[in-house]
């Protein structure tokens, strides 16, 4: 039953997030209308999370079990391993991200990376912590490691393949944020990206992904989701306090 908890939380939070204040995070002026009413958007968000993330998550879960990765709520994992260690590392990485963003934003004219206002940032961090881990860790890593190591290479070199796929997952995770960053900064093409901003997106998301991949395999999806949530939440809260 616990395996369903993360999916239920993801669906509920994705719907709630629609009703929370977005501040200047979304490039929509008060005069502009949403494409549909908020209840409809909330329903669509929840449905997408339930079908897409639920389907890919189910496949990833079955494959990760075949590979011997830690289960979502693995009984062999202690609360210290599942919550305390990733929390401390996630907070430390969030602080690093905060200062890295401030430093790297000095090398272009667009300014620091935008984040939702509080308390929306908490919900957005939770949705990202669960949703992104399902797609880029539970499904992406499990599928490719299973296909290459388990099927093609007949269960050989799993550890080496895991880290290669973890790096590819980190790159996919980083580049997957480019479209949303383009929207937030009003960029029309990738070639409009300042090199410093592009480097920041790859660096920050890449570092987060490598740690998350390790925690996912070692301690389970609940651990990597907690790590990602605290990292993003900590960075968002620091930026909110700094820019207020």
N, C-alpha and C positions, 0 to 999 in steps of 0.2 A: 504493500500500500504506500509506503514511504516514497517509492520510485515515482509515484504520480504527483507528489506534493509540489515539486519544482515546476511541473507543467501547469498545475492549477494556479500556483502563485503567479507564474508568467502571464497566463491568460487574464487573470483578474487585474494585475497591475497595468498591463497593456491597455485595458479598457479604462481604468481610472486615470491614466496619464493624459487622456484626451481632455478631461475636464479640468486639469490643473493649469494654473497660469504659466505661460511660456515666456513671458517677458519679451526681450529683444532677441531671444534665441532663434525663433523662427522668423524668416524674412516675409512676414505677412503683416501689413499695416492694419490698424483698426478699421479702416474704410473697406478693406478687402473682405469678401465673404469666403467662408470655408466651402469646399465642394459639396458638402452635405451637412446635416445637423450633427451636433456632437454625439447624441445617442447612436446615430447610424454609424459614424466613424468609430465609435467605441466598439460597436458590434462587429464591424469589419475587422478592426485590429484584433479583437479576441478570436475571431474565426480564423484569421490567417495564422495566428500563433498556435491555435489548437490543431489545425490541419497540417500546415507546413512544418512547424517546429516539432509538433507531436509525431508526425510521420518520420521525419529524418531522425528525430531523437530515438524513436523505437528501433529503427534500423541500426543506428550507432550503438545503442545499448546492447543489442544482441551480438553485434560484432565485437564490441569491447569485452564482453564476457567470453567469447571464443578465444580472444587474445590473452586472457588472464589479467586484464586490467582490474583495478579496484572498482567495486560496484559503487553505485551512487551513494548509498548509505551502508558501506561495507562495515560489517560488525568487527572486523579485524582492525579497523582504524579507530584510534582513540580520539576523544574530543580535543585533546591538545594538538594532535596531528591535523584534524579536520578543521578546527576553528582558530586556535591560538597562533600556531606557526604561520599559516597563510595570512592571518589578520595582521600580524606584525610586519611581515614582508610586504603585504599589500599597502599598508599605511606608509612604510618607508619608500616604496616605489611611487606612491601618490605624491609624497613630498618632493621626490626627485623630479617627477613630471611637472610639478608646480614651478619649481625654479628653472627647469629646462625650458619650459614654455615662455617664462618671462625673459630669459636670456636670448633664446632663438627668435623671439618676436621682435627683437631689436634690429634684426637683419632684414626686415621687410616692413612695408607700410600698412599691412592689414591688421596688425595688432594681435593680442593673445587669442588662443582658440576660444570660441564662445561656448558657454555652458548654460543649461537651463537654470532659472532662479530657484532658490530654496522655497518651498519643500519639493518642488518638481524634480530637482536634481536627485533627491533620494529615490524616488520612484523610477526615474530614468536610469539611474545607476543599477538598481535592482533588475530592471528589465534587461539591460545590457549584460549584467553579470550572469543571468540565467540564459537568455536567448543566444548571445554570442558564443557562450561556452557550449551550448547544444550544437550549434552549426559548425563552429570552427574547431572544437576539440572532440566532443562526443561523436559527431558524424564524420567530419573531414578526416581527422587523424585515424579513427578506428577503421573507416572504410579503406583508406589507401594502405595502411599498414597491413590490414587483413588481405587485401588484394595482392600486394607485392610480396610480402613476407610469408603469409600463410598459404596463399594459393599458388602464385607463380614460383616462388623460391622454396616451396615445400617446407615451411616453418623454419627457415634458416635466417640468420642475421636480423632477427626481430629488433634488437636494441638499436643497431645501426640504422635500420630503416625507419624506426620510430623517430630518431632525432633528425633525420633528413626530412621526413614528412612534417615534423614539428616546425622546422625552419620554413618550409613551404607554406604551412598553415599560418605562420606569423606574417609572411609576405602577403598572403591572400587576405588576412585580417587587416593588415595595414592599408593595402590598396583598396579594400572594400569600403574604407572610410572616405576615400577621395570624393565620390559623388556628393555625399552629404556635406563635406567641407566646401565644395564648390558652390552648393546652394546657399550655405550659410554666409559665405563671403561674396556671393554674387558673381562668381567667376563663370565664364561661358565656355572655356576650353582648358584642357589640362596644361597647355603651353603657357597659360596665364599664371600658373602656380609659381610663386617665388621659390627658388631652390631651397632656401632655408626652411620654408614652411613644409615643402615636400619631404625634406630630410627629417623634420620634426615628427611628421605623421608616421614615417617608416620607423624611426628610432623608438618613439614612445610606445606605439602599438606593438612593435616587434619585441621589445623588452618584456612587456606585459604578457605577450603570447607565449614566450619561451617558459616563463615561470608558470603560467597557467597550464601549459602542456605537461610539465613535470608533475604538478599537483594533481592533474586529472588522472594520469596513469598511476601515480603512487597512492593517492588517497581518495580518488573518486571525483565525480562531477560536482557534488555538493561542496567539496573543498575548493576546487578551481573557481566555481561561481562566487563563493564567499570572498575569495582572494580578489577577483576582478571587481566585485561590488565595492569593497572597501577601498581599493585603489582609485576607482573612478569617483566614488563618493568623497573621499578625502581630498582629492584634487579639486573637485567642484566646490566643496566647502571652503577650502583655502582661497580659491579665486573669488568666491562670493565675499568673504571677509576682507580680502585685499582690495577689491574693486568697489566695495560699498561706499 
